[in-house]
């Protein structure tokens, strides 16, 4: 569904920036947990608590991405930015689809990794995603590998997305980025 508005609506913008902040938070929490795990025995409980936050917020990413995707279909999209070439439209569409897919796949692959490693995932005390009864090292290692490859794919797709926005705004002197900035009217 496409509308003639030039900017994204307020809820679409909010979802965009919330997902970005959640994804940055995911990278930060796992980075902190890795540092804590390497810092000695005294930091292991903190590391595990931080990993727990990482897993919980992975589920939040999944839920917000689902709400975002639903709103994208209900709330519509603005018309393409003026001056975009067909290859830019095609590339933007492909990259956005990949990012959406990864916003769902990353949390799922993380849950599978956790479950096969024998570690349940708690969601703010509301419910627990159980682990498998028996830990499976081969399955856990495979799930971890898939999760990590997905992280790299996400970083690549995000970099391409940012590159397109920067190219449009710097080299084409467009106002492309203003369409998604908070505080701009649709």
N, C-alpha and C positions, 0 to 999 in steps of 0.2 A: 504494500500500500504506500503510495507516494503522494504527498501533499505539495502545494505550491509554496509553502513557507520556505524561507531561505535558511533558517536556523533550526536546530533540533529543539524540541520542546523541553520544558524544565525537567520533567521526570526522566527523559532520555539522557539529559546532561547529568542529572544526579546519579543515575545508574552507572554511566560511563566513569565518572570520577570516583564513585564508591568502589567499583570493581578495581580500578587502578590502585587505589589506596590499599585495598585488601591484598592485591597481588604483591605490592611492595612490602606490606606487612608479612606476607608469607616468606619472601626472600630474607627479610630481616630476622624473623624468628628462627628460621632454620640455620642461618648464619651464626646467630648468637648461641644456639644450642650446640652447634659444632665446635665453637670456640670453648664453651663450657665443658664439653666432653673431653677436650684436649688439655684442659687446665688443671686436671687433678681430681682425685677421688671426692674432695669436698664439694665440687661443683656438679657432680653427677645428678643429684636430686633436682637441682635447678635446670639442668639440661633436659631431663625427662619432663619436667613441668612445661618447659618451653616447647618441647616437641608436642606435648599434649595440646598446647595452644595452637600450634601450627596445624595439627590435624583438625581441631575444632573449627578453626577459621577456614580451612579447606572446604569443610561442609558449608560454611557461610558463603564462600565464593560460589559454590554450586547453586545454592538457593537464590542468591542475588542474580547470578547469570541467568537462571531460569526465569526469574521475574523480569529481568531486562529483555530477554528474548520474547516473552509474552507481550510486554509493553511495546516492543518494536513492531509487532504485528497489529496490535490494537491501536496504538497511538500514531502509527505511520511514520514515514520518513520525509524529510524535506526533499525538494527537488535537488538534483545534482548541482554542485557548485558551478557557477558560470565559468566557462573556459576550460573545463576538464576535457582532455582528449579521451577518445574511446579506450585506449590502452590503460589510461589512468583509472577510468571507471571499472574496467575489467579487473585490473590489479587490486583496486580497493575492495571490490566485492569478494575476490578470492581470499585476500588477506583477512578481511572481516570474518568470513566464514571459517577460516582456519583458527582465528582467535576464539570465536564462539565455541568451536569444537573442542579446543584445548581447555577452555574454561570449565567444560564439563569433564573432559577426559582426565585432566590432572587430578582433581579430587577423587575420582573413581579409582584411578591407578594407585593413588596414595592409600586409599582405603583397602584395596586389594593387597598392597604391600604390607600394610599393618596387620590385616587379618591373617595372611599367610605366615607372617612372622610371629603370630601368636599373641598379638597385642590388641586388645579391644580399643575402640575410639569412643570417648565420652563427648556428648554434645551438651555442654553447659548444664549437666546433671538432668537434662530432660529425657534423654534416651542414650543408649549405648549401642554402637555398631559392634557386634560380637566378633571375636577372633575365631579362627578355625580351632577345633578341639585339639589338634596336634599341629605343632609348628612344622612347616615344611621349608627347609633351607633352600632347596632348589627352586621352589615356587616363589619364595620370598626374594631370592636373588634375582629371578627373572622379572618379578613385579617391580623391584627397585630399579633395575636397568630400564624397564619401559617407562617408569615414572621420570627418571633422570633424562632420558631421551626426549620425553615430552616437555620437560622444563627447557631444554635447549631449543626445541622447536618453538616453544612459546616466546623465548627471548628473541629468536630470529624473526618471527612474525611481528612481534612488537617493534623491533628495530626497523623492519620494513614499513610498518604503519607510521612510525615517527618520521622515518626518512621521507616518506611521501608528503607528510604535513610540512616538514621543514623545507623540502624542495619547493613546494607550492608557495609557501610564505616568503622565503628568502629569495629564491631565484626567479620566481614568476611574479613576485610582488603582489601576491594575492592576499585576500583577507580570509583565507580558507579556515584558519584555526578559530576565528571568531565565531564560527557556526556552532562550536561545541564548548566555548568558554562559559563558565557560570556567570550569571548576572546579565546576560544578553537576552533581549526579548526575542521570541520566535517570530 
